[in-house]
Structure formats: C-alpha cells, structure tokens
Amino acid sequence: MERPLLSIQDLTVDFITRDNSMRAVDKISFDVPMGKTVGIVGESGSGKSVTSLAIMRLLPQPPANISGKILFDGTDLLALPDDEMRKIRGNKIAMIFQEPMTSLNPVFKTGAQVAETLMLHRGMDKKTAWEKAIDLFNEVGIPNPSQKVHAYPHEMSGGQKQRVMIAMAIACDPKLLICDEPTTALDVTIQKQVIELLQGLQEKHRMSMLFITHDLGVIADVADEVVVMYRSKMVEKDKTRSIFEKSNHPYTKGLIACRPDLGANPKRLLTVSDFMDEEGNSLKVTKERVQVFEKNYEAKNDSPILLEVKDLHTHFPIKGGLFGRKVGEVKAVDGVSFQLKRGKTLGLVGESGCGKTTLGRTILRLIEPTSGSISYEGKDITHLPNEQMRLLRRKMQIIFQDPYSSLNPRMTVGEILTEPLVVHGLGGGKSERLNTAKELMEKVGLKANQLNRYPHEFSGGQRQRICIARALMLRPEFVICDESVSALDVSIQAQVLNLLLDLQQEFKLTYIFISHDLGVVNFISDEVGVMNKGKLVEMDRADRIYKNPREEYTKTLLSAIPKGLPKNLEAFLS
Amino acid sequence: MTNYIIRRLLYLIPVIFGVSFIIFILFNVVAGDPAPLLLGKHATAQQIHDLREQLGLNKPLFAQYMDVVRSSFTLDFGRSWATRQDIYDMIRQGAWPSLTLTIPAFAISTIVSVLLSLVVAFYRGKGIDLFIRFLCIAGMSISSVAYILFFQYFLAYKMGWFEISGYEPEFPQFLSYVALPGIIWIVLSLGPDVRFFRTVILDEIYQDYVRTARAKGLGEITVLLKHVLRNAMIPIITYVVIQIPFLILGALLLESFFSIPGLGGITLNALNSSDFPVIKAMAVLSSIAYILFSLLTDVLYTLADPRVKLK
C-alpha cells in the first residue's frame, strides 16, 4: 500500500494555563492519502480547527502542549526545528481559513500578499513574483487579474478575498491543502463556486486536501473520507458514503438527521439528543419520531391579515462633494409588497446585501422607510408618531443573529428578561416580573434558577434561547427572526428551530424568518419570499418555491445548495 | 482628499471665532477688571481710568470681542502688558529654544518607544517583557520633579557632563543645554508610550491576518516588522501626532527648571504676572495648532491605511 501523504498518530493537544488544563484534541489518528480529500466534521469546540492548526504548528506553545505524531511525507512535523517547519508552511502545506474578511492583511495590496509567498519560498524577485501572482489570480478565477492584483482587500467581495487566499495557498504547489471552514462565511452561490474551484485545483495540482467543516452537505460533496469529531475525540472514521448510509455512532446519526434538507420535512427536526444521552449512550429512536409529515400549508389561510407592506422603499444616501451633498443612493429595499396572515410564517431568503435585514428593520420602523406603506392589523403605521409606535412595539419583537453580542454582558439574565417589561411599565411589581421571566425560562428550555447568572455563563445555543425569551416577555403577536439560527451549530440549530415552532403554536405567533439558509427556511416557513437587490423577486408557498421555482435567480440559489447525500433515516432506527 | 482638506481648513474660521469668544468671556467678563490689578492698590481713580483707556477696556464689549477676533486672524496680539514687548516677536524668539528642546526629545522618545514595544511584543509573556513592563511602571511612579532634581544634581552638577541651566541659541552650543532636559523628557515619556504601543501591537498580533502571514511560512520577525507594525501604525499615529501641538507650547516645567527662555517660560511668566494678551496669544495659537495637527493626523491615516478615504 502507498504511504499516505499525511499520517496523524495519537495526536493530543492540551491547553495548559496556570489554573487549569483543557484537552482540546484527544488521541486522534487518521491518514490523508495522496490526492484524496479527508473531511473533518464536528460542532464548534470539538477540536477540528485545533487539529488543523496543530498540523501547521500554528498553535502558540505554551499554552498548547502537543503530543503524538504528525507524519508528513514520512517526516514528523512535531520534531522539526522552527526554521525547517517554516520552509514547509505555505510551501508544502498551505492553509485557507474561515474568515476571508479578516484573513488578509488590510494594508497591503492583495497581489503583494500572494507575491510575498513566492518570494519567500521560490526565491523569485519582485517582478517575477508579481507576474506569477497575476497568473494565479487568473487561475482562481478573479476577473481582470492584472488590475485586481493592485486592489486592497477591502476593495474585493468576500468570495474574491477567499479566491485570493486560495491563490496564496496554491502559489507554491503545495502537496497538502488544509481548508478550515473555507466557505462557511460565504453565500451559497459563492460557496458553490469556491468548492468547484478547489476541486478543480485539487485535480490539476494533484493535491491532497484536509477539509474542515460543520456542514455535512459540503462534506458529502467534497470528501472521500470523513472523520467525525465530538468533544475532542474522534468518534468515527469511514468512507463518506458509508458514514451517510450506515453510521454506527449515535452522534454522527444525530448530526446527519438534524440537518433540514429540501426534501420532505419531519414535523419536528431530530436532534443529537434523540440519538444520544448526555453520557454518550445510544438511545432508541422511535419510528414516529422520524416520520415525515406533509405540512398543511392551507391551515390558517382564513385567518385575518396581520401585516401588509405596499411598495416599500428604503434608500440610504451616498454623500460626496465639498459640503457632503447627496450624490446618489443605495436602494436597500426597492419596492417590496406582500401580505402576511396571522399565525403564519414568512421566510425571507437571499444573499448578503440583498436587503432582507433592512426590510425586517424597516417593518419594525427601526429604520424609517423612504416611501411606501406598512400596515399592521389594518392600521397604517408608516408615519405613526414615536409615542404610539412605542406602544405598538410591545406586539412586535425581533430576535437577532448573534447571541454573543446582543445580550448585555454586565446584566444578569433576570435583568435582561425583565427590562422590556420595565421599559414599557408592564408586568406589575418586581417579583411578578421575575415570575414571568421564570416561566419563560422554562418555556425555552432553561432553568428558572439560572436567572441570576450572566450571559457569559451560557453556551451559544442557550444564549439564543435567552434572546428568544426576552422577545417573548412582552407577549408579542409578531416576531422577526433575523438570521436567528445562523450562528449556531447544526445540532443546536435544530433544537432552536423546534423551539420556535412550539412557541408559535403556544403563543399564536406570526413570524418573519430571515435567513440565507434555504434548508432552514423551507423547514420553518409557510410562505417563502426570495429577495435580490432590494426586490422581492418571487414569493409563493414554500413547497412550490422549492419544487417549481419560476424565477432564474431562485433556480440559481436552489442549485447552489450542497445536495449532500440522501439521508436514510430508516437505517438509523437502531 | 483635496476637498476634505479645504473643508477642514474652512472649519478653522468658525473655530477661531469660537475660541476668541471663549477667551474673551474668560478674560473680559469672568476675570473682572485688569486695570486695578495691574496698578496695585494705591492707584488713583484717574490712573485706572487712563489705563483702561489705554488698554481699550472702555470700548463697547462687542468692539472688544472683535479686537480679539482680529488679532486671532492676523496673529498680531499687540504688546505684552508686563514687558511692553511686541508679542509676535516674543513668541518668535521663544520658539527656537523650545523647539530645539522638545522636537528632538519627542522624536527620539517616540522611536525608542516603538522599538522597545516591538521587542516587548516579540518576547510577550517572557522575562524580558515582564522586566521592561516593570521598568515602565516603576518609571511612571516617580514624580517628574524628582528626575529633574536628581539628574540636575548628579549628572550636571556632580559629574559636570551637562550645563546646569541656561541657553545659547547657536548650533552646536545649544546641544549642551538641551541634552539633559531632553533626556529627562525621554525618560518620562518611555513608560506611558511603551505601555500604549505594546497594547496596540498585541491587539494586532492576535488578528487573523497575522495567522495567515505565519501560515505562509514567514518568520516571526518579518511578521512583526512588516505585517503587524504597518497595521499598528494607525493608532500610533493618532497618539503621536496629537501630542505635537503641545510641543509648540514648550515644556513648562523643564524650561523653568533649566532656565531655558522658551515658550513654556513665556507662558509661565505671563500666568504669574496676569499678562492677559500673552496668555490670549498662547491660547489662540495652541487651538490653531491643535486643529492643524488633527488634520495632519487624518491625512497621515490615508498613507498608513488604504481603507481610509477622506471625502
């Protein structure tokens, strides 16, 4: 058998600080064969990124303490002196990171950053390196390469920046390319392009790839073999197809099952906790639990219209000239009209910058509309005076994307939850308000006695539950969820989506659900609106949009979703 | 960018009106009548009346305000009440000794601080880092007067390496007079500067692009000097350039201890003798300098950071 390009043996990474030590990677072993792609999946904190940084020896030591063996082409990287390792980094092993926005140096031209690698490892002079950089820009599909090498990172889109990162990585023909969540921060259509680019380059340069992601759909498209990591340990390792068809580990099963896909949806999403208890023991999954329900799209069709938006425009001025005159405008929302019936969910999808967030905020009048009208319960609220709008806001709430930054770190959860009541002078005295908060904590799956804790004591999923509870404190009728599950791991995302559905039933809520993830929107929505460049290009019943998209743009969006492999839930019934 | 600079320079006009107004209020309304103050308690009513006439204090208030505005724009502040000298000449003569002290001292202390903070950032968390940080804190904890007296006594008086005090404007003679106060200036600035620059550089060191630079295979020193420093320059420029207007005012304490006839000394004397026109002149000049140098900061940003576009 051919020697694998990369062989990881009993790799263990501990982070040792003065007070404690944390094991981030626990005795994992796997191989990356020549010319193949191995995927690592797992949720945040499972140790997958630490593994990749350990291979590159980019972890600061201390606090990191690495043991085991990392054999690259037969050499143990962990035993190499620093200057030898530097000759491998960027040369034989290259790496692409998750955040194209921050991974490039903002003050140097993108061409210079690519040329730097060539000058370092290939000993090229400046002129030759820049010429090679132009070739590389061309190879990774950046239009106008001879001009774009002179662009700074902020003059490029996210997708283009990631292409620059790729150009930098393949500059010296590496044997191994490590991709750490390379497409997570990108829109689906861009994600598809970047993945196709990487696959093309892999074939052309005969590279091996180590592809790290939390998205099983992407893994299924790119990887030959998959390593599943859970709580610092490798729980499973197999050919990609086998993992999807006959996984043995309950965590892997849960991970595959909890991902909403575009086919028929279960009434509630399965979660990892359906397959595995806290201690990691397998649970038996009942047949009913995985049963697929046809969603009743006709339900509540006779309920009254709650929200009506007519020809709504929100424009932002662009200022210029000597005295800051208005020289143009950005049409963030450009003539949007729709109706939403009480108790229903409207999903808004579109790529970043399409105006979906601005639309949501304009409806709540957190941003003032330029023209058009918004009516709520038949009453025009477009020009409602602030005082009356404040009263109305009790009924309208919003849940934001990032549960880390949308909770005040210096307030206890109790203070955070009761604040809306205090602001509106509702909910009786202090103890009554706290009782309401306790009730809601339990409704969202947290414990009532956690009210005196601070946000940092909770995990990302728990914090998003707190955000949901805060939105519900005023007993609203209408809630806008603005990318509310995007920052969460798939398994947590499934739990939060289930929770949102339960709460909708219990409190008779009407949702606008804004997301870039078409799978999630399909699962939760009755109707779906597709936005592009400020306009609502298509709006229809969710199932119809997904089965028979009429608009070209919708078709592009749908075809860009990584298909993954069909999940065979029946096989998971142990 | 030209538009931006023109607009910012035009802002000077309302600012000068505003500064003149505040100065006018402070000196002519809040401070009370300066004539009896200047003449002492044995002055007759007639003497006070004559002096008020002479100083233009019995003109209508608005006319007095316009006098302040006019002198702010023409930089003609009249004569000093105390010495009867032309204020413009006083400032011109005081500028040279002050600037020969403050500019070299400031430039050297800034360069040394940046270099030291790079060393400290390179060895972050290690012994050298701790040691230099300890020295910074220790240095900052001692009063500046203690340094002046100690250095003056030992290095100038006991060892005779430097002049104890005084000044000669000719090059290179002035060097022996400004060297010691300059060294004290540098010692005083190192503590706060190194601590600030170290924080700025460490903020950058943990950014994603630094990880990318390391992943390319660059050595730590290249990463620090090329990638990190260029980004850290942005806050460093703000911190450094905004101090320059204060250099123009001179070093109050150092000049008076070392008897250097600079702007700091002029200001101090004017404060002691209620020499209002001189104080007014220094206040107006420092406001204008402040605006010009904050404009310079903005322009320097565009050189350090391609993302900044001045419109």
Contacts between the chains, C-beta under 8 A, distances in Angstrom:
chain1	res1	chain2	res2	distance
A	56	B	215	6.0
A	58	B	211	6.3
A	58	B	214	5.8
A	58	B	215	6.2
A	83	B	219	7.7
A	86	B	217	4.6
A	86	B	218	7.5
A	86	B	219	6.1
A	87	B	217	6.6
A	88	B	217	7.3
A	89	B	214	7.2
A	89	B	215	5.9
A	89	B	216	6.8
A	89	B	217	3.9
A	90	B	215	6.0
A	90	B	216	3.8
A	90	B	217	3.7
A	90	B	218	7.8
A	91	B	217	5.8
A	94	B	215	7.2
A	95	B	215	4.7
A	97	B	208	6.4
A	97	B	211	7.0
A	97	B	212	6.6
A	97	B	215	7.9
A	99	B	208	5.5
A	102	B	207	6.5
A	102	B	208	4.0
A	102	B	209	6.4
A	103	B	208	4.7
A	103	B	209	5.9
A	103	B	211	7.4
A	103	B	212	4.8
A	104	B	209	5.8
A	104	B	212	6.8
A	105	B	209	4.3
A	105	B	212	7.4
A	105	B	213	6.9
A	105	B	227	5.3
A	105	B	230	7.7
A	105	B	231	7.1
A	106	B	209	7.1
A	106	B	231	6.9
A	106	B	305	7.3
A	106	B	306	7.5
A	106	B	307	6.0
A	107	B	230	4.9
A	107	B	231	5.8
A	107	B	304	7.0
A	107	B	305	5.9
A	107	B	306	6.1
A	107	B	307	8.0
A	108	B	227	7.8
A	108	B	230	7.4
A	116	B	216	6.6
A	116	B	218	7.5
A	117	B	216	4.9
A	117	B	217	7.5
A	120	B	216	6.6
A	120	B	217	5.9
A	120	B	218	6.5
A	121	B	217	6.3
A	152	B	306	4.5
A	152	B	307	7.1
A	154	B	306	7.4
A	154	B	307	4.8
A	165	B	212	7.3
A	168	B	212	7.7
A	168	B	216	7.0
A	319	B	311	7.3
A	320	B	311	5.9
A	321	B	3	7.0
A	322	B	3	4.8
A	322	B	6	6.8
A	322	B	7	6.0
A	323	B	7	7.2
A	324	B	311	7.6
